[in-house]
Structures are given as structure tokens and as C-alpha cells.
Amino acid sequence: MPTIVSKSELDEIKGLINEHIERTGESVTGLAKRAGVRRQFLSQLRSGNFDSTPHFENLKLVLKALGKKFIVVDD
């Protein structure tokens, strides 16, 4: 299972989160609860400031809560 996500992929997820929050008015806390991740994790995604590489499973949870599908490509 892939565990590395590129900066461009993280930037894309950041954009999806920000777009969702602007469009729906949902709070970061509400989205985090629906996704099953910590609010701090979403805040880190939105700012791009991480103490360590985000866990792939948490990213999948966020994308699912945003109604997005993801495709894993193994080169």
C-alpha cells in the first residue's frame, strides 16, 4: 500500500478541502468529524504545515468525506 504522497497531490487535496469549505460553509471541525480525523490534521492539510508525512489512510478518509474517489497507481 502506498504511503508517500507528493507535494502536488497534497496541494490538490488542500484545494479540494478549501473549495468544499467555501462552497458549503461546513466548518473544519464538522468536516473532520465526518471524515473521522482530528481537526488538527485538517488544519495542517489546509496550511501545508506538517510535523511528518500525513498518513495515507487519513487522506483517504478526508477524500471520502469530500465525496471524491481516488485511484492508486503503483508504478
All heavy atoms as an XYZ file, in Angstrom:
589
protein
N       0.841     -1.181      0.000
C       0.000      0.000      0.000
C       0.883      1.241      0.000
O       1.815      1.332      0.773
C      -0.899     -0.003      1.233
C      -1.575      1.318      1.423
S      -3.105      1.357      2.302
C      -4.048      0.093      1.567
N       0.564      2.220     -0.856
C       1.383      3.419     -0.923
C       1.282      4.247      0.356
O       0.229      4.337      0.953
C       0.820      4.178     -2.115
C      -0.459      3.549     -2.451
C      -0.510      2.213     -1.803
N       2.384      4.801      0.748
C       2.389      5.649      1.937
C       2.936      7.035      1.632
O       2.894      7.907      2.473
C       3.232      5.021      3.059
O       4.540      4.787      2.560
C       2.616      3.728      3.546
N       3.464      7.232      0.447
C       4.072      8.508      0.089
C       3.113      9.275     -0.825
O       2.605      8.732     -1.789
C       5.396      8.296     -0.654
C       6.282      7.383      0.150
C       6.025      9.621     -1.016
C       7.421      7.964      0.843
N       2.899     10.513     -0.483
C       2.038     11.383     -1.283
C       2.880     12.591     -1.663
O       3.558     13.177     -0.822
C       0.794     11.810     -0.474
C      -0.082     12.721     -1.287
C       0.008     10.594     -0.009
N       2.843     12.945     -2.927
C       3.670     14.063     -3.395
C       3.107     15.408     -2.925
O       1.936     15.522     -2.553
C       3.755     14.058     -4.914
O       2.517     14.446     -5.471
N       3.958     16.415     -2.966
C       3.523     17.765     -2.595
C       2.391     18.235     -3.498
O       1.439     18.851     -3.030
C       4.700     18.739     -2.657
C       4.267     20.157     -2.284
C       5.405     21.099     -2.151
C       5.019     22.512     -1.825
N       3.656     22.909     -1.838
N       2.468     17.920     -4.785
C       1.396     18.352     -5.695
C       0.073     17.656     -5.351
O      -0.988     18.268     -5.453
C       1.782     18.110     -7.152
O       1.937     16.734     -7.413
N       0.142     16.406     -4.920
C      -1.083     15.705     -4.511
C      -1.642     16.314     -3.230
O      -2.864     16.498     -3.103
C      -0.798     14.216     -4.319
C      -0.528     13.498     -5.625
C       0.068     12.119     -5.444
O       0.843     11.903     -4.489
O      -0.250     11.249     -6.273
N      -0.766     16.649     -2.290
C      -1.230     17.304     -1.063
C      -1.834     18.669     -1.371
O      -2.845     19.051     -0.783
C      -0.079     17.441     -0.063
C       0.389     16.160      0.607
C       1.623     16.422      1.462
C      -0.718     15.531      1.424
N      -1.227     19.394     -2.307
C      -1.774     20.698     -2.709
C      -3.155     20.542     -3.333
O      -4.049     21.363     -3.112
C      -0.837     21.408     -3.688
C       0.412     21.957     -3.016
O       0.434     22.079     -1.777
O       1.377     22.265     -3.747
N      -3.337     19.481     -4.108
C      -4.640     19.233     -4.720
C      -5.690     18.924     -3.654
O      -6.812     19.430     -3.703
C      -4.539     18.082     -5.716
C      -5.817     17.873     -6.496
C      -5.663     16.851     -7.612
O      -4.531     16.477     -7.951
O      -6.708     16.434     -8.134
N      -5.332     18.105     -2.672
C      -6.255     17.782     -1.579
C      -6.568     19.041     -0.777
O      -7.721     19.284     -0.413
C      -5.676     16.665     -0.687
C      -5.584     15.358     -1.488
C      -6.529     16.471      0.566
C      -4.799     14.259     -0.808
N      -5.554     19.859     -0.530
C      -5.748     21.136      0.170
C      -6.774     21.989     -0.575
O      -7.684     22.561      0.030
C      -4.403     21.861      0.259
C      -4.456     23.263      0.803
C      -3.060     23.875      0.750
C      -3.053     25.321      1.107
N      -1.702     25.902      1.067
N      -6.631     22.066     -1.891
C      -7.576     22.839     -2.697
C      -8.991     22.286     -2.613
O      -9.957     23.054     -2.526
N      -9.118     20.963     -2.621
C     -10.444     20.341     -2.516
C     -11.095     20.660     -1.170
O     -12.297     20.947     -1.106
C     -10.337     18.820     -2.689
C      -9.967     18.321     -4.081
C      -9.674     16.817     -4.039
C     -11.071     18.631     -5.077
N     -10.312     20.619     -0.114
C     -10.839     20.928      1.221
C     -11.293     22.380      1.283
O     -12.414     22.676      1.721
C      -9.782     20.654      2.309
C      -9.488     19.159      2.405
C     -10.235     21.200      3.662
C      -8.250     18.829      3.209
N     -10.430     23.282      0.843
C     -10.772     24.708      0.899
C     -11.978     25.032      0.028
O     -12.859     25.798      0.434
C      -9.565     25.554      0.516
C      -8.482     25.523      1.581
O      -8.769     25.382      2.760
N      -7.244     25.642      1.157
N     -12.041     24.433     -1.154
C     -13.186     24.636     -2.042
C     -14.471     24.142     -1.384
O     -15.508     24.817     -1.433
C     -12.944     23.891     -3.350
C     -14.083     23.970     -4.338
C     -13.809     23.112     -5.564
O     -12.781     23.351     -6.229
O     -14.608     22.198     -5.828
N     -14.407     22.982     -0.758
C     -15.582     22.416     -0.090
C     -16.062     23.333      1.035
O     -17.256     23.621      1.141
C     -15.249     21.024      0.477
C     -16.314     20.480      1.368
N     -17.437     19.857      0.874
C     -16.438     20.488      2.711
C     -18.210     19.496      1.888
N     -17.613     19.872      3.010
N     -15.122     23.797      1.856
C     -15.490     24.653      2.990
C     -16.093     25.969      2.501
O     -17.106     26.430      3.042
C     -14.269     24.876      3.903
C     -13.960     23.566      4.650
C     -14.492     26.024      4.877
C     -12.664     23.560      5.429
N     -15.503     26.555      1.464
C     -16.045     27.803      0.920
C     -17.421     27.601      0.300
O     -18.308     28.431      0.463
C     -15.084     28.369     -0.120
C     -13.805     28.918      0.465
C     -12.791     29.334     -0.587
O     -13.176     29.505     -1.766
O     -11.610     29.475     -0.231
N     -17.596     26.493     -0.422
C     -18.851     26.240     -1.130
C     -19.983     25.884     -0.180
O     -21.112     26.328     -0.347
C     -18.637     25.121     -2.163
C     -19.858     24.846     -3.027
C     -19.644     23.827     -4.126
N     -18.789     22.757     -4.035
C     -18.682     21.675     -3.219
N     -19.231     21.468     -2.493
N     -17.921     20.721     -3.127
N     -19.677     25.060      0.836
C     -20.741     24.546      1.707
C     -20.890     25.296      3.019
O     -21.936     25.208      3.656
C     -20.488     23.066      2.048
O     -19.298     22.964      2.851
C     -20.378     22.213      0.801
N     -19.828     25.981      3.436
C     -19.859     26.644      4.738
C     -19.618     25.693      5.897
O     -19.702     26.096      7.056
N     -19.319     24.445      5.590
C     -19.041     23.476      6.651
C     -17.754     23.873      7.371
O     -16.791     24.311      6.746
C     -18.899     22.061      6.076
C     -18.697     21.000      7.142
C     -18.748     19.588      6.611
O     -18.540     19.369      5.396
O     -18.998     18.688      7.415
N     -17.748     23.709      8.668
C     -16.561     24.059      9.441
C     -15.495     22.968      9.315
O     -15.794     21.821      8.943
C     -16.931     24.224     10.920
O     -17.306     22.966     11.474
N     -14.278     23.340      9.636
C     -13.188     22.363      9.650
C     -13.510     21.269     10.668
O     -13.304     20.082     10.407
C     -11.843     23.048      9.982
C     -10.742     22.028     10.185
C     -11.467     24.039      8.892
N     -14.044     21.670     11.810
C     -14.403     20.699     12.845
C     -15.466     19.732     12.344
O     -15.361     18.516     12.548
C     -14.905     21.420     14.109
O     -13.865     22.287     14.582
C     -15.298     20.446     15.196
N     -16.480     20.242     11.651
C     -17.542     19.384     11.121
C     -17.024     18.411     10.088
O     -17.379     17.219     10.106
N     -16.188     18.892      9.193
C     -15.616     18.019      8.167
C     -14.723     16.958      8.807
O     -14.770     15.790      8.426
C     -14.834     18.839      7.138
C     -14.146     18.051      6.020
C     -15.137     17.184      5.245
C     -13.403     19.009      5.087
N     -13.932     17.362      9.784
C     -13.056     16.409     10.473
C     -13.871     15.309     11.146
O     -13.525     14.126     11.050
C     -12.192     17.128     11.501
N     -14.965     15.680     11.790
C     -15.821     14.679     12.446
C     -16.407     13.719     11.424
O     -16.432     12.513     11.632
C     -16.941     15.360     13.237
C     -16.476     15.959     14.524
C     -17.638     16.583     15.280
C     -17.130     17.257     16.548
N     -18.207     17.893     17.309
N     -16.905     14.265     10.323
C     -17.486     13.395      9.287
C     -16.449     12.458      8.690
O     -16.734     11.308      8.365
C     -18.112     14.231      8.166
C     -19.468     14.767      8.470
C     -20.211     15.323      7.264
N     -19.431     16.143      6.351
C     -18.992     15.737      5.147
N     -19.227     14.525      4.729
N     -18.314     16.571      4.372
N     -15.224     12.960      8.545
C     -14.159     12.155      7.946
C     -13.566     11.157      8.938
O     -12.953     10.171      8.534
C     -13.052     13.067      7.418
N     -13.728     11.434     10.222
C     -13.142     10.557     11.230
C     -11.663     10.830     11.466
O     -10.900      9.926     11.806
N     -11.265     12.111     11.257
C      -9.879     12.510     11.506
C      -9.865     13.667     12.501
O     -10.898     14.284     12.762
C      -9.146     12.928     10.202
C      -9.080     11.778      9.220
C      -9.799     14.151      9.561
N      -8.692     13.951     13.049
C      -8.581     15.055     14.000
C      -8.670     16.395     13.268
O      -8.202     16.542     12.153
C      -7.258     14.954     14.745
C      -7.205     13.769     15.670
C      -5.894     13.600     16.439
N      -5.123     14.799     16.610
C      -3.832     14.902     16.266
N      -3.199     13.902     15.725
N      -3.176     16.033     16.472
N      -9.265     17.355     13.920
C      -9.375     18.706     13.369
C      -7.999     19.272     13.050
O      -7.796     19.934     12.032
C     -10.117     19.606     14.382
C     -10.325     21.027     13.908
C     -10.739     21.899     15.081
N     -10.401     23.264     15.052
C      -9.256     23.853     14.730
N      -8.260     23.164     14.326
N      -9.081     25.146     14.784
N      -7.034     19.005     13.918
C      -5.668     19.483     13.713
C      -5.094     18.939     12.402
O      -4.382     19.645     11.696
C      -4.775     19.076     14.883
C      -3.354     19.559     14.733
C      -2.467     19.105     15.877
O      -2.873     18.351     16.745
N      -1.225     19.563     15.865
N      -5.429     17.698     12.065
C      -4.957     17.112     10.817
C      -5.471     17.901      9.622
O      -4.716     18.233      8.704
C      -5.390     15.645     10.727
C      -5.025     14.988      9.435
C      -3.718     14.637      9.164
C      -5.995     14.723      8.471
C      -3.367     14.036      7.963
C      -5.656     14.128      7.273
C      -4.339     13.788      7.021
N      -6.770     18.229      9.626
C      -7.327     19.025      8.522
C      -6.713     20.414      8.476
O      -6.434     20.935      7.393
C      -8.851     19.146      8.664
C      -9.684     18.038      8.072
C     -11.157     18.390      8.160
C      -9.299     17.727      6.657
N      -6.485     21.007      9.626
C      -5.857     22.330      9.663
C      -4.457     22.269      9.068
O      -4.042     23.176      8.335
C      -5.802     22.857     11.097
O      -7.111     23.098     11.565
N      -3.730     21.194      9.362
C      -2.395     21.020      8.792
C      -2.477     20.844      7.275
O      -1.660     21.393      6.544
C      -1.686     19.830      9.421
C      -1.259     20.068     10.851
C      -0.685     18.824     11.488
O      -0.971     17.704     11.094
N       0.142     19.025     12.507
N      -3.462     20.082      6.805
C      -3.641     19.920      5.363
C      -3.917     21.259      4.693
O      -3.356     21.562      3.650
C      -4.804     18.974      5.067
C      -4.524     17.487      5.024
C      -5.815     16.716      4.782
C      -3.514     17.139      3.960
N      -4.763     22.056      5.309
C      -5.129     23.347      4.727
C      -3.954     24.315      4.700
O      -3.842     25.121      3.783
C      -6.286     23.975      5.505
C      -7.583     23.214      5.326
C      -8.723     23.899      6.021
N      -9.107     25.073      5.243
C      -9.753     26.114      5.754
N     -10.078     26.127      7.019
N     -10.071     27.131      4.983
N      -3.087     24.234      5.686
C      -1.955     25.162      5.755
C      -0.706     24.618      5.062
O       0.183     25.388      4.701
C      -1.622     25.474      7.217
O      -1.063     24.333      7.849
N      -0.640     23.304      4.927
C       0.540     22.686      4.330
C       1.683     22.503      5.306
O       2.789     22.136      4.928
N       1.427     22.754      6.580
C       2.461     22.605      7.617
C       2.281     21.289      8.348
O       1.314     21.110      9.086
C       2.377     23.754      8.628
C       2.694     25.086      8.001
O       3.547     25.172      7.123
N       1.999     26.125      8.419
N       3.219     20.373      8.128
C       3.141     19.056      8.747
C       4.378     18.792      9.576
O       5.488     19.154      9.182
C       3.056     17.953      7.676
C       1.805     17.988      6.880
C       1.787     18.593      5.639
C       0.655     17.433      7.370
C       0.625     18.641      4.898
C      -0.509     17.474      6.641
C      -0.523     18.077      5.400
N       4.169     18.127     10.711
C       5.299     17.672     11.516
C       5.917     16.437     10.881
O       7.100     16.182     11.033
C       4.844     17.344     12.943
C       4.321     18.579     13.673
O       4.757     19.694     13.337
O       3.484     18.414     14.570
N       5.083     15.672     10.181
C       5.539     14.468      9.488
C       4.632     14.241      8.290
O       3.625     14.916      8.123
C       5.502     13.264     10.433
O       4.180     13.033     10.878
N       4.982     13.286      7.453
C       4.177     12.981      6.277
C       2.802     12.484      6.707
O       2.708     11.607      7.575
C       4.872     11.899      5.427
O       6.169     12.363      5.087
C       4.086     11.595      4.173
N       1.725     13.022      6.135
C       0.377     12.573      6.509
C       0.184     11.090      6.174
O       0.691     10.598      5.174
C      -0.549     13.425      5.642
C       0.274     14.551      5.155
C       1.688     14.087      5.142
N      -0.545     10.405      7.032
C      -0.855      9.002      6.793
C      -1.829      8.880      5.625
O      -2.833      9.590      5.559
C      -1.451      8.355      8.046
C      -0.464      8.195      9.138
N       0.351      7.100      9.246
C      -0.142      9.001     10.176
C       1.132      7.231     10.301
N       0.843      8.387     10.883
N      -1.513      7.977      4.730
C      -2.326      7.750      3.540
C      -3.775      7.423      3.913
O      -4.713      7.903      3.272
C      -1.709      6.627      2.707
C      -2.396      6.410      1.398
C      -2.265      7.329      0.366
C      -3.172      5.287      1.182
C      -2.900      7.137     -0.842
C      -3.806      5.083     -0.029
C      -3.671      6.012     -1.041
N      -3.965      6.615      4.948
C      -5.325      6.236      5.355
C      -6.143      7.451      5.765
O      -7.334      7.535      5.466
C      -5.286      5.205      6.489
C      -4.745      3.857      6.062
C      -5.557      3.196      4.955
O      -6.795      3.250      5.001
O      -4.945      2.651      4.029
N      -5.524      8.421      6.447
C      -6.241      9.642      6.835
C      -6.619     10.462      5.611
O      -7.710     11.048      5.561
C      -5.403     10.483      7.792
C      -5.341      9.891      9.178
O      -6.175      9.077      9.558
N      -4.350     10.282      9.943
N      -5.722     10.511      4.633
C      -6.038     11.228      3.397
C      -7.216     10.582      2.686
O      -8.100     11.272      2.162
C      -4.818     11.275      2.481
C      -3.629     12.073      3.011
C      -2.417     11.880      2.110
C      -3.972     13.542      3.169
N      -7.266      9.261      2.674
C      -8.395      8.554      2.053
C      -9.705      8.889      2.766
O     -10.729      9.088      2.109
C      -8.161      7.034      2.085
C      -7.123      6.579      1.095
C      -6.894      5.088      0.983
C      -7.651      4.158      1.838
N      -7.294      2.747      1.667
N      -9.670      8.971      4.080
C     -10.882      9.309      4.838
C     -11.386     10.708      4.488
O     -12.591     10.927      4.329
C     -10.608      9.210      6.344
C     -10.395      7.816      6.907
C      -9.914      7.901      8.357
C     -11.662      6.979      6.810
N     -10.464     11.641      4.364
C     -10.838     13.020      4.016
C     -11.442     13.067      2.617
O     -12.499     13.678      2.399
C      -9.622     13.967      4.123
C      -9.948     15.342      3.553
C      -9.167     14.088      5.576
N     -10.789     12.411      1.665
C     -11.311     12.400      0.294
C     -12.698     11.768      0.235
O     -13.583     12.269     -0.462
C     -10.346     11.668     -0.636
C      -9.043     12.415     -0.915
C      -8.079     11.516     -1.662
C      -9.307     13.684     -1.696
N     -12.896     10.697      0.984
C     -14.212     10.049      1.006
C     -15.271     11.006      1.568
O     -16.372     11.105      1.028
C     -14.150      8.768      1.837
C     -15.436      8.000      1.836
C     -15.297      6.688      2.586
C     -16.620      5.947      2.573
N     -16.552      4.689      3.319
N     -14.937     11.726      2.631
C     -15.883     12.679      3.222
C     -16.207     13.814      2.251
O     -17.301     14.380      2.311
C     -15.318     13.241      4.526
N     -15.262     14.117      1.366
C     -15.495     15.161      0.358
C     -16.256     14.628     -0.845
O     -16.559     15.372     -1.779
C     -14.157     15.744     -0.115
C     -13.376     16.541      0.932
C     -11.995     16.888      0.401
C     -14.140     17.790      1.345
N     -16.554     13.317     -0.826
C     -17.288     12.716     -1.942
C     -16.409     12.457     -3.154
O     -16.912     12.362     -4.276
N     -15.112     12.347     -2.926
C     -14.169     12.138     -4.023
C     -13.710     10.687     -4.048
O     -13.586     10.054     -3.007
C     -12.939     13.044     -3.876
C     -13.264     14.513     -3.817
C     -13.874     14.998     -5.106
C     -14.181     16.480     -5.042
N     -14.874     16.932     -6.235
N     -13.434     10.216     -5.247
C     -12.856      8.903     -5.411
C     -11.364      9.084     -5.630
O     -10.923     10.120     -6.099
C     -13.468      8.166     -6.593
C     -14.925      7.834     -6.396
C     -15.463      7.071     -7.556
C     -16.934      6.743     -7.318
N     -17.507      5.997     -8.407
N     -10.619      8.062     -5.305
C      -9.188      8.137     -5.521
C      -8.738      6.854     -6.215
O      -9.358      5.818     -6.090
C      -8.423      8.337     -4.216
C      -8.789      7.330     -3.162
C      -8.080      6.145     -3.035
C      -9.846      7.549     -2.317
C      -8.426      5.203     -2.090
C     -10.210      6.599     -1.370
C      -9.488      5.436     -1.252
N      -7.696      6.998     -6.953
C      -7.128      5.857     -7.685
C      -5.674      5.735     -7.278
O      -4.940      6.719     -7.319
C      -7.233      6.059     -9.205
C      -8.706      6.182     -9.611
C      -6.559      4.920     -9.950
C      -8.897      6.589    -11.048
N      -5.302      4.555     -6.886
C      -3.910      4.303     -6.507
C      -3.207      3.695     -7.717
O      -3.664      2.715     -8.283
C      -3.834      3.337     -5.308
C      -2.389      3.009     -5.001
C      -4.534      3.945     -4.116
N      -2.119      4.307     -8.086
C      -1.321      3.816     -9.210
C       0.022      3.373     -8.645
O       0.710      4.122     -7.967
C      -1.099      4.918    -10.276
C      -0.229      4.408    -11.382
C      -2.445      5.417    -10.790
N       0.365      2.144     -8.910
C       1.626      1.592     -8.438
C       2.539      1.442     -9.626
O       2.320      0.598    -10.491
C       1.375      0.239     -7.768
C       2.604     -0.311     -7.098
O       3.594      0.425     -6.936
O       2.572     -1.489     -6.714
N       3.542      2.310     -9.726
C       4.474      2.268    -10.862
C       5.462      1.158    -10.718
O       6.127      0.938     -9.852
C       5.219      3.594    -11.012
C       4.274      4.684    -11.480
O       3.236      4.364    -12.074
O       4.599      5.856    -11.244
